[in-house]
Amino acid sequence: MDPREQRHLDLTRRRFFGACASGLSGALGTVALSSLLRADAPAGAPPVRRVHHRPRAKRVIYLHMEGAPSQIDLFDHKPGLRARFDQDLPDSIRRGQRLTGMTSGQDRFPVAPSIFRFSRYPNRQDGIWISELMPHTGGVARELCFVHSMHTEAINHEPGITFFQTGSQQPGRASFGAWASYGLGSSNANLPAFVVLISQGFGNMQALSARFWGSGFLPGEHQGCKLRSTGDPVLYLEDPPGVTRADRRRMLDLVAELNEREARRSLDPEVAARVAQYEMAYRMQASVPELVDLSGEDEATLELYGPEVRKPGTFAANCLLARRLAERGVRFVQLYMRGWDAHNNLPKEIRDQSRAVDQPQAALILDLKRRGLLDDTLVLWAGEFGRTVYSQGQLSETNYGRDHHPRCFTIWMAGGGVRPGVSFGRTDDFSYNVVEDPVDVHDLHATLLHLLGIDHERLVYRREGRDFRLTDVFGKVRRELLA
């Protein structure tokens, strides 16, 4: 029988609709970027894809400050607020905008100026205003591109993080890292293209869901691989007692053969993804122990990242791991720093949080630069939204809390083709509304993909009759942020 006829006979109604549910193009082994697959790759090379235009960055290190740090206390200097201490936020500023359930019932919205001093970096005349909480970050200000005019649609953490990671407030979409893996492929056959590291903070910590680094409807091989800070970095990294490396290889070969038969029978793309993940896990048995072994780092480098660098799971240790992953060609490294959700007792919590991240994140920038990696490594520092100028609950001259605020917040970027040493966008005198050069989450995603050489309108995956993309039907590249 003609193989094509046999294929049509094998494609039963149930299998057809199963394939449609996960994306028919993926089920049949063709993806939206199949035309970009490198045709001249040598045998055994990792799957690298051609990009749409010349990239400025080859990889991303994304430092996500989970819980939403206060822009007013860190980077958005508003000295005029001191004269408005405990005054009600004017209705002309609030404009009836949506509030969370935590402050919507307050009788007053008292203005809470930051109690922290700000200085200009790198010089006092025309530098960038940065809080005393971030002196090390101020020391690398000439490398940073601050965006003070970020805004988002979400007002609560779960949809806010989901939106920032996937471009949608509803669960089920692919994460930014998964899109980067899908669009760029891998440049290291022995490590995943997308790796996730998590650090525990000192303040109120929101739940972290694995779907924040999930692949959504993209093939499962593109989901983030989370490295653990205790025990084996990856579960089942070591072979069981009595099982040799050769035994494991024979077992994987047999499993791969069975899975390949199933893939031909069911046309299920997840079967092929499972085979790829088994093979990656086998290679990671050798690559991951070497990755997390910091004994080869010189003392000067360890001192650069600070005293916490030798403690697995700390932000300092994870920043150093991020550099090691970057120099090994991992496409997307995401660090989650938990604990920024300061509804009460913000001054104490933000001091502790800032102390944990300030030196390591500055060290990461310096370390990348001195190794020649910063030019093609894009570093992003961001939370899911900002914090209100008014105090949640009791206000005193030394203590206050701040509620969620999606209308404006500050992020910064470095390396990878962004403009260094600049502040972009502006907020009003209350850090409540954007008044100049607004940047939304879709714009940010479009711009970051552009720096990676990807046209955000062409990075698509067909599912259920529609072409999906990270930026949905929105987003524009903000060329003002490009070097």
LINKAMO-V148278 format. One record per helix or strand of 2 or more residues. SS is the DSSP state (@ for helix, = for strand). FROM is the first residue (numbers start at 1). TO is the last residue. Records with the same first field share a line. If there is no record, write none. Layout:
SS=FROM-TO + FROM-TO
//
This chain:
@=3-10 + 13-22 + 24-27 + 34-36 + 71-74 + 79-84 + 91-94 + 132-139 + 141-143 + 157-166 + 176-184 + 210-213 + 220-222 + 245-266 + 269-292 + 294-296 + 299-305 + 307-310 + 315-327 + 346-370 + 374-376 + 441-451 + 479-481
==48-49 + 59-65 + 110-111 + 118-121 + 128-131 + 144-151 + 194-199 + 225-226 + 332-337 + 377-382 + 386-391 + 402-405 + 409-414 + 422-424 + 426-427 + 434-436 + 439-440 + 461-463 + 466-468
//
